[in-house]
Amino acid sequence: MVATHLTEVIKRNASEILTRQDVQSMLDALRKEYPSVVDEVLKIPGAVGELQKILQNLLREGVRIRNILIILETFADYAGSVKNIDLLTEFIRQALGKQITANFVDDTSASIRGIILDPELEQVLAESIHEKPEGLVSTLDPAILHSFVSEAGEVIEDCLNKGIQPVVLASQKIRRLVREMLERSFPSIPVLSYSEIPSKVSLDQVGIIRLKQMAEV
């Protein structure tokens, strides 16, 4: 199929070099198979540029874009009312949840080995996020950021030392922030939102991230 070929070509490109022309070429080819979907997408002002950024976001975290029809349909559903690229990306990740989580599910138990965040920590991170035209911006205190990375590192290393390959889980609102905080020290540790996990997949909690300074209060 034309769509399959094009998505494989784009997947091989680094996210940073995916151009608007690449996206436009993909849409032009996809129109032959899915004219109504592509036409609906292109009615949205700035659609090509927004799709470029969303695809870059997905590719940057290793999300394959072979299910391009789901991406386009979800984009068409939300882009008219949601103008924040980071939020749009999260909605599309949710739609791709089954695909994204498939690599992390234990076939025997149908569960994900997950590290969760303490609810109080979740709240602190969520309150630091503000929606800006350019995306979601965090005003997190650098001291809390440093503490989070340190505490998360201990929990992740403990799992790895036990032979466990964990997934860090967070709410949809803070998933991207958590990923950004961990990617330098733990680039291979995936960060998923709860909304991405299919209902048939259960959670096997293997750790919890807390900030010591919170626990001491």
C-alpha positions in Angstrom: 0.0 0.0 0.0 1.1 3.5 -0.7 0.4 4.6 2.9 2.6 1.8 4.3 5.5 2.6 2.1 5.3 6.3 2.9 5.2 5.8 6.7 8.2 3.5 6.5 10.1 6.1 4.6 9.2 8.8 7.2 10.0 6.4 10.0 13.6 6.0 8.7 14.1 9.8 8.9 15.3 11.3 12.1 12.4 13.3 13.6 14.5 16.5 13.4 14.7 16.3 9.6 11.1 15.4 8.9 10.1 18.4 6.7 6.7 19.9 5.9 7.3 18.8 2.3 7.6 15.2 3.6 4.2 15.5 5.3 2.6 17.2 2.3 3.9 14.4 0.0 2.5 11.8 2.4 -0.9 13.5 2.4 -1.0 13.8 -1.3 -0.3 10.1 -1.7 -2.8 9.2 1.1 -5.5 11.1 -0.7 -5.7 8.4 -3.3 -6.8 5.8 -0.7 -8.5 8.0 2.0 -9.7 11.2 0.2 -12.3 12.1 2.7 -10.0 11.9 5.7 -7.2 13.8 4.0 -9.6 16.5 2.8 -11.0 16.9 6.3 -7.5 17.3 7.7 -6.5 19.9 5.1 -9.5 22.0 5.9 -7.9 22.8 9.3 -5.7 25.9 9.1 -2.0 25.1 9.5 -2.6 21.4 9.4 0.6 20.4 7.5 2.8 22.3 10.0 1.0 20.9 13.0 1.1 17.4 11.7 4.9 17.8 11.1 5.4 18.7 14.7 3.2 15.9 16.0 4.9 13.3 13.9 8.3 14.6 15.1 7.1 14.3 18.7 6.0 10.7 18.1 9.2 9.7 16.2 11.4 11.3 18.9 10.0 8.8 21.4 10.2 5.8 19.1 6.5 5.6 18.3 6.1 4.1 14.8 3.6 6.0 12.6 2.5 3.0 10.5 -1.1 3.6 11.8 -1.2 6.9 9.9 -5.0 6.7 9.4 -5.6 6.7 13.1 -3.2 9.6 13.5 -5.0 11.6 10.8 -8.5 10.8 12.1 -7.6 11.7 15.7 -5.9 14.9 14.5 -9.1 15.8 12.6 -11.2 15.2 15.7 -9.2 17.5 18.0 -7.2 20.0 16.0 -10.1 22.3 15.4 -10.5 23.0 19.1 -7.1 22.1 20.5 -4.3 24.3 19.2 -1.6 23.1 21.6 0.8 20.7 19.8 1.8 18.9 23.0 -1.9 18.2 23.9 -2.7 17.1 20.4 0.3 14.7 20.5 -1.0 13.2 23.8 -4.5 12.7 22.4 -3.0 10.9 19.4 -0.8 8.8 21.7 -4.0 7.8 23.5 -5.5 6.7 20.2 -2.4 4.7 19.5 -2.4 3.2 23.0 -2.7 -0.4 22.0 0.2 -0.1 19.5 2.4 1.9 22.0 2.0 -0.5 24.9 2.2 -3.7 22.9 6.0 -3.9 23.3 5.8 -3.5 27.1 3.1 -6.1 27.9 4.1 -9.4 29.5 2.5 -12.0 27.3 1.9 -14.4 30.1 0.3 -12.1 32.6 -1.1 -9.5 30.2 0.3 -6.8 32.5 2.8 -3.9 32.4 5.5 -3.7 35.0 5.1 -0.1 36.0 6.7 2.5 38.2 4.1 4.9 39.4 4.3 8.4 40.9 3.1 9.3 44.4 -0.2 11.2 44.1 1.3 14.3 45.9 4.2 14.3 43.4 1.7 14.0 40.5 -0.1 17.1 41.8 3.1 19.2 42.2 4.1 18.3 38.6 0.7 19.0 37.2 0.5 22.4 38.9 3.8 23.4 37.4 2.5 23.0 33.8 1.0 25.9 31.9 -0.5 25.9 28.5 1.3 28.2 26.0 0.9 28.6 22.3 4.2 26.9 21.7 3.2 23.9 23.9 3.1 22.9 27.5 5.6 24.7 29.6 6.7 23.8 33.1 7.7 26.2 35.9 8.9 23.4 38.1 11.3 24.5 40.9 14.9 23.4 39.9 15.3 21.8 43.3 12.2 19.7 42.9 13.4 18.7 39.4 16.8 17.6 40.7 15.1 15.7 43.6 12.7 14.0 41.2 15.5 12.8 38.8 17.5 11.5 41.8 14.6 9.7 43.4 13.4 8.3 40.1 16.9 7.1 39.3 17.1 5.1 42.5 13.8 3.4 41.8 14.6 2.7 38.1 18.1 1.3 39.0 16.6 -0.9 41.6 14.3 -2.4 39.0 17.0 -2.9 36.5 19.3 -4.6 39.1 16.5 -7.1 39.7 16.2 -7.8 36.0 13.0 -5.9 35.6 12.5 -3.6 32.6 10.1 -1.0 34.0 7.7 1.5 32.4 7.2 4.8 34.2 3.5 5.7 34.4 2.0 9.1 34.8 -1.2 11.0 34.1 -1.7 12.3 30.6 -1.1 15.9 31.6 2.3 15.3 33.0 3.5 12.4 30.9 5.6 14.6 28.5 7.2 16.5 31.4 8.2 13.3 33.1 9.7 12.0 29.9 11.7 15.2 29.4 13.0 15.0 32.9 14.2 11.4 32.6 15.3 11.2 29.0 18.9 12.4 29.6 19.7 9.9 32.4 17.3 7.1 31.2 16.7 7.5 27.5 15.6 3.8 27.1 13.0 3.9 29.9 9.5 4.5 28.3 7.1 6.9 29.9 3.4 6.1 29.3 0.2 7.8 30.4 -2.5 5.7 32.0 -4.8 6.7 29.2 -2.6 4.9 26.7 -3.0 1.5 28.4 -5.8 -0.7 27.0 -8.5 -1.8 29.5 -7.4 -5.5 29.1 -3.9 -4.7 30.3 -3.3 -4.8 34.0 -0.6 -3.0 36.1 2.0 -4.8 38.0 3.4 -2.1 40.2 7.2 -2.6 40.7 8.0 0.8 42.3 6.9 4.2 43.3 8.6 7.6 43.0 8.3 9.9 46.0 10.2 13.0 46.9 11.9 12.6 50.2 11.4 16.3 51.1 7.6 15.7 50.7 7.7 12.5 52.8 9.5 14.4 55.6 6.9 17.2 55.8 
